[in-house]
Amino acid sequence: MTPSSRTAEPGRVTVSVDPDLEEIVPVFLENRRREVATLRTAFAGDDLKTLRLLGHRMKGDGGGYGFDAISEIGEVLEQAAIRKDRRVIGQQIEKLDDFLTRVDVVYRK
């Protein structure tokens, strides 16, 4: 993630993304927002396999779209699911939800 030198408002996170991804980034982010509900359901049901798989997918996909923070969250989530560390799993789900709520995308020229 490359924070822009401009900040829209306090508490917001601005991510600068390649303009070639402008058509697909909104879909990517919307899918991650929906995934938060899936993660919460898996967490409530102690479905560590789903948590691990979704974390692994986030780890691989985030950076490719310009969202290194999502990759980092995914990596921590995946490892926490492997260790069965419910505290860290819960933290990462909330961290993802918070990031998605605060992120503003700017397409580099």
C-alpha positions as CSV (number, residue, x, y, z in Angstrom):
1,M,0.0,0.0,0.0
2,T,1.4,3.4,-1.0
3,P,-0.3,6.1,1.0
4,S,-0.9,9.3,-1.0
5,S,0.6,12.5,0.3
6,R,-3.0,13.8,0.3
7,T,-5.3,12.8,3.1
8,A,-9.0,13.3,2.4
9,E,-10.0,13.6,6.1
10,P,-8.6,12.4,9.4
11,G,-9.0,8.7,10.0
12,R,-9.2,7.9,6.3
13,V,-6.6,5.8,4.5
14,T,-5.7,6.8,0.9
15,V,-4.3,4.1,-1.3
16,S,-2.8,5.0,-4.7
17,V,-3.6,2.4,-7.3
18,D,-2.6,1.8,-10.9
19,P,-5.2,3.4,-13.2
20,D,-5.3,0.2,-15.3
21,L,-7.1,-1.4,-12.3
22,E,-9.8,1.3,-12.1
23,E,-12.6,-0.9,-13.5
24,I,-11.9,-3.9,-11.2
25,V,-10.8,-2.3,-7.9
26,P,-14.4,-1.4,-6.8
27,V,-15.5,-5.0,-7.4
28,F,-12.4,-6.3,-5.5
29,L,-13.2,-4.0,-2.5
30,E,-16.9,-4.9,-2.6
31,N,-16.0,-8.6,-2.5
32,R,-13.7,-8.0,0.5
33,R,-16.6,-6.1,2.2
34,R,-18.9,-9.1,1.7
35,E,-16.1,-11.4,2.8
36,V,-16.1,-9.8,6.2
37,A,-19.5,-11.3,6.9
38,T,-18.3,-14.7,5.8
39,L,-15.2,-14.4,8.0
40,R,-17.4,-13.5,11.0
41,T,-19.7,-16.5,10.3
42,A,-16.7,-18.8,10.0
43,F,-15.2,-17.3,13.2
44,A,-18.5,-17.8,15.1
45,G,-18.7,-21.4,13.9
46,D,-15.0,-22.1,14.6
47,D,-14.5,-22.9,10.9
48,L,-10.7,-22.6,10.9
49,K,-10.4,-24.1,7.4
50,T,-12.5,-21.3,5.9
51,L,-10.7,-18.7,7.9
52,R,-7.3,-20.1,6.8
53,L,-8.4,-20.3,3.1
54,L,-9.8,-16.8,3.0
55,G,-6.7,-15.5,4.7
56,H,-4.5,-17.2,2.2
57,R,-6.5,-15.8,-0.7
58,M,-6.4,-12.3,0.7
59,K,-2.6,-12.6,1.2
60,G,-2.2,-13.5,-2.4
61,D,-4.7,-11.1,-4.0
62,G,-4.3,-7.9,-2.0
63,G,-1.0,-6.7,-3.3
64,G,-1.9,-7.5,-6.9
65,Y,-4.6,-4.9,-6.6
66,G,-2.4,-2.4,-4.8
67,F,-3.7,-3.2,-1.3
68,D,-0.7,-4.4,0.7
69,A,-2.7,-3.9,3.9
70,I,-5.2,-6.6,2.8
71,S,-2.3,-9.0,2.0
72,E,-0.8,-8.4,5.4
73,I,-4.1,-8.9,7.2
74,G,-4.7,-12.1,5.2
75,E,-1.2,-13.5,6.1
76,V,-1.8,-12.9,9.8
77,L,-5.3,-14.3,9.6
78,E,-4.0,-17.4,7.8
79,Q,-1.3,-18.1,10.3
80,A,-3.6,-17.4,13.3
81,A,-6.1,-20.0,11.9
82,I,-3.3,-22.5,11.6
83,R,-2.4,-21.9,15.2
84,K,-6.1,-21.8,16.3
85,D,-5.5,-18.4,17.8
86,R,-9.0,-17.0,18.1
87,R,-7.9,-13.7,19.7
88,V,-5.7,-12.8,16.7
89,I,-8.3,-14.1,14.2
90,G,-10.9,-11.8,15.7
91,Q,-8.5,-8.9,15.6
92,Q,-7.7,-9.4,12.0
93,I,-11.4,-9.6,11.0
94,E,-12.0,-6.3,12.7
95,K,-8.8,-4.8,11.2
96,L,-10.0,-5.8,7.7
97,D,-13.5,-4.3,8.4
98,D,-11.9,-1.1,9.7
99,F,-9.6,-0.8,6.7
100,L,-12.4,-1.3,4.2
101,T,-14.5,1.3,6.0
102,R,-11.7,3.9,5.9
103,V,-10.0,3.3,2.5
104,D,-10.1,5.9,-0.2
105,V,-8.7,4.9,-3.6
106,V,-6.8,7.4,-5.8
107,Y,-5.8,6.3,-9.3
108,R,-2.2,7.4,-10.2
109,K,-1.9,9.4,-13.4
